[in-house]
Amino acid sequence: MVEEKILIELSKKGDVEAFTSLLRSCENRLKNTAFTLCPEEIEDLLQETYLAAFQSIRRFRSNSSFYTWIYRIMLNIAYKKFHKKKQKETLIGKLLKKTSSHPNSSIEPHQKEIVRSAISRLPLKYKEVITLYYFEGLTLSEIAEHLKVNEGTVKSRLFNAKDALKKIIEPFE
């Protein structure tokens, strides 16, 4: 973390090598996210994200980790690419399809499909917290940072999302 702070400060002063080191530290996670969000435009999304991050690194306030900050930039760029609300829901759906098809999962394919289908029926604010919590593995406070809401709001949305999922899935059990 100390090294990250030093690299951020150097990057703010225009040090391209320091910025490149920051990118390398989260490159695999960003590539996986880009693949999930825009499989046909991975390189474009990554390049736009890296460029936007480099152009705005001086405004980075270190309230979060570099990864959290650049991840949010990538999501914003992806949301712009899917500018309509319905397309945003498709974006979250793509995230869920990737993460819920984990090869080591003991869930049957038809059960996965039921869960995917149930999640796709949730409002966007619930899909976001489900995705970030269960599939991205973020903590409640990290999700609050990502979504720019209070941690209590995240807890409430997560509770409501799980409750809604339970009601949707129960008839299939």
C-alpha positions in Angstrom: 0.0 0.0 0.0 2.9 2.3 0.8 4.4 1.5 -2.6 1.1 2.3 -4.3 0.9 5.7 -2.6 4.4 6.5 -3.8 3.6 5.4 -7.4 0.4 7.5 -7.3 2.4 10.6 -6.2 5.0 10.0 -8.9 2.2 9.5 -11.5 0.6 12.7 -10.4 3.9 14.4 -11.3 3.8 12.9 -14.8 6.0 9.8 -14.2 4.8 7.4 -16.9 6.8 4.4 -15.5 5.1 4.8 -12.1 1.7 5.0 -13.8 2.5 1.9 -15.8 3.5 0.0 -12.6 0.1 1.0 -11.1 -1.6 -0.4 -14.2 0.4 -3.7 -14.0 -0.7 -4.2 -10.4 -4.3 -4.5 -11.4 -4.0 -5.4 -15.0 -5.4 -9.0 -14.8 -8.5 -7.9 -12.8 -9.1 -5.1 -15.3 -8.8 -7.4 -18.2 -11.2 -9.9 -16.7 -13.7 -7.1 -16.1 -13.2 -5.7 -19.6 -13.8 -9.2 -21.0 -17.0 -9.5 -19.0 -18.3 -6.0 -19.9 -17.4 -5.8 -23.6 -16.0 -9.1 -24.9 -16.0 -7.8 -28.4 -14.2 -4.5 -27.4 -11.8 -5.5 -24.7 -8.8 -3.6 -26.0 -10.8 -0.5 -26.7 -12.3 -0.5 -23.2 -8.9 -1.0 -21.6 -7.2 1.7 -23.7 -10.0 4.2 -23.0 -9.8 3.3 -19.3 -6.0 3.7 -19.1 -6.1 7.0 -21.1 -8.9 8.4 -18.9 -7.1 7.3 -15.7 -3.8 8.8 -16.9 -5.5 12.1 -17.9 -7.2 12.4 -14.5 -4.6 10.9 -12.1 -3.8 14.4 -10.8 -7.4 14.6 -9.4 -7.1 11.2 -7.7 -7.6 12.0 -4.0 -6.4 8.6 -2.5 -9.8 8.1 -0.7 -9.7 4.6 -2.1 -7.2 2.2 -3.6 -6.0 2.8 -7.2 -7.8 -0.3 -8.3 -11.1 0.9 -6.9 -10.7 4.2 -8.6 -9.7 2.8 -12.0 -12.4 0.1 -11.8 -15.0 2.9 -11.4 -13.5 4.7 -14.4 -13.9 1.5 -16.5 -17.5 1.0 -15.3 -18.3 4.6 -16.3 -16.8 4.2 -19.7 -18.7 0.9 -20.2 -21.9 2.5 -19.0 -21.4 5.2 -21.6 -21.0 2.5 -24.3 -24.3 1.0 -23.1 -26.0 4.4 -22.6 -29.6 3.3 -22.3 -30.9 1.9 -19.1 -31.9 -1.4 -20.6 -28.4 -1.8 -22.0 -27.0 -1.0 -18.5 -29.0 -3.9 -17.2 -27.5 -6.1 -20.0 -24.1 -5.0 -18.8 -24.7 -6.2 -15.3 -26.2 -9.4 -16.7 -22.9 -10.0 -18.6 -21.0 -9.7 -15.3 -23.3 -12.2 -13.7 -23.1 -14.7 -16.5 -19.3 -14.8 -16.3 -19.0 -15.1 -12.6 -21.8 -17.5 -12.1 -20.4 -20.0 -14.5 -17.3 -20.7 -12.4 -15.9 -24.1 -13.3 -15.5 -25.3 -9.7 -19.1 -24.6 -8.8 -21.2 -27.6 -7.6 -24.4 -26.0 -8.9 -26.2 -27.8 -11.7 -26.4 -25.9 -15.0 -30.2 -25.5 -14.8 -29.9 -24.1 -11.3 -27.3 -21.6 -12.5 -29.7 -20.5 -15.2 -32.5 -20.1 -12.7 -30.3 -17.9 -10.5 -29.1 -15.9 -13.6 -32.6 -15.4 -14.7 -33.7 -14.3 -11.2 -30.9 -11.8 -10.9 -31.7 -10.4 -14.4 -35.2 -9.6 -13.1 -33.9 -7.4 -10.2 -33.7 -3.6 -10.4 -30.3 -2.3 -11.5 -29.4 -1.0 -8.0 -29.8 -4.6 -6.6 -27.9 -6.2 -9.5 -25.0 -3.9 -8.8 -24.7 -4.8 -5.1 -25.2 -8.6 -5.8 -22.5 -8.5 -8.5 -20.0 -6.4 -6.5 -20.5 -8.4 -3.3 -20.8 -12.0 -4.4 -19.0 -12.0 -7.7 -16.3 -9.3 -7.3 -15.8 -10.1 -3.7 -15.9 -6.5 -2.5 -16.6 -5.5 1.1 -19.6 -3.4 2.0 -17.4 -0.4 2.4 -15.8 -0.9 -0.9 -19.2 -1.2 -2.6 -20.3 2.0 -0.9 -17.2 3.7 -2.4 -17.9 2.3 -5.8 -21.5 3.4 -5.9 -20.9 6.6 -3.9 -23.6 5.7 -1.3 -23.6 5.1 2.4 -22.6 1.7 3.7 -26.0 1.4 5.3 -27.6 1.8 1.9 -25.4 -1.0 0.5 -26.5 -3.3 3.4 -30.2 -2.4 2.8 -29.9 -3.0 -1.0 -28.1 -6.3 -0.4 -30.7 -7.5 2.1 -33.6 -6.4 -0.3 -31.9 -8.0 -3.3 -31.5 -11.4 -1.5 -35.1 -11.2 -0.3 -36.3 -10.5 -3.8 -34.1 -13.3 -5.2 -35.6 -15.7 -2.7 -39.1 -14.8 -3.7 -38.3 -15.3 -7.4 -36.4 -18.6 -7.0 -38.7 -20.3 -4.4 -41.3 -21.5 -7.0 -38.5 -23.3 -8.9 -37.3 -25.3 -5.8 
